[in-house]
Amino acid sequence: MPVKGMPVRRPQTPGLLSTTYLPSIFKGMWITLRHIFRPKVTMQYPEEKWTLPDNYRGLPVLVKDDDGRTKCVACFLCEYVCPPKAITIQAREITTGVEKGPRTFDINMLRCIMCGYCEEVCPEQAIFLSKTYNLVGVSREQMIFDKEKLLEMGGVRHDPIRKWGRLLDPVGAARAAAPASEAGR
């Protein structure tokens, strides 16, 4: 029966030049010389900043609506879905026609992995991942962002739904309170 395949090549004993490591040193020097003459990509960081792509996911922030109200209704979905359990919410009742809102909304940025689950699950579009990528703190307490800091970082976003306008408007409230049987007449 004929033997199929290639014969196994045995490693040869290194020569005198290979044992001195001179070929490796010259190869490394050649790579260094090639890189010296390439254009530099050094960036002066505080003055220059990277242009981030549109799909960049940075730090999570809370946003307000057009009237300056917090859009979060303390539904606890973002706290529930957060893989590292970085979000902590305490709810409270508010008097603006909505049942509840956040008393405290804390995000531990040391635990946050910027996965975006909180943004995806939020029914009120109250939490977004910002383009912020520089995160500095000298203690663990500074890395726990409270509701005021998150709202300051997030700012105001246009609310196309205007859910509170319907709840606070007397005409809209009357239409919402009308029984379903009268709606068809």
C-alpha positions, 0 to 999 in steps of 0.5 A: 500500500503506497504512503499518502501525504507529505513527509514530516519535516524535522527542524534543522539545527540552528546555525552560528548566525541564528544562535547569536540572534542577529537576524531577529535584531536586524528584523526589529530594527528594519521595522522601526526604521519603516515606522519612523517615516510614516505620518504620525497620528498623535492627537493633542487630547484636551484641545482635539477630540475624536469624532465619534461614530453615530452608533457610539454608546457612551455614558447613560443619561436621563433627559427632560421633556420640552417643559423641563420635567423628568421623563422617567416614571420610575417603572423599574424596567431599566433597573431590572434589565441591567446586567451588572445591577448598576441602576438603583431607583426609588419611586415617589408619587408626584402631583402632575397627573402621572402616578409616580416618578423617581425620588432617587435615580443612581447609576454606579458608573464603576459597574455600568458596562454601557450595554444599552439595555436600559435605553432599549427597554425604557417605555418613556424614552427617558434614558439615553446613551450619550456620546460622553466617553471621558469619565473621571473620578477620584473616589468611588462616591464620585463615580455614583451619578445621582439623578441631578447629575444624570439630568444635567448631562442629558439635557432636554430632548424633544418629546413627540408623544407629549403624554403629559399634555394629554393628562394635564389638558382639561379637554384631553382629560375629558376625552380620556375619561369618556367611557368606551361606549360613547366613543363610537357615537 
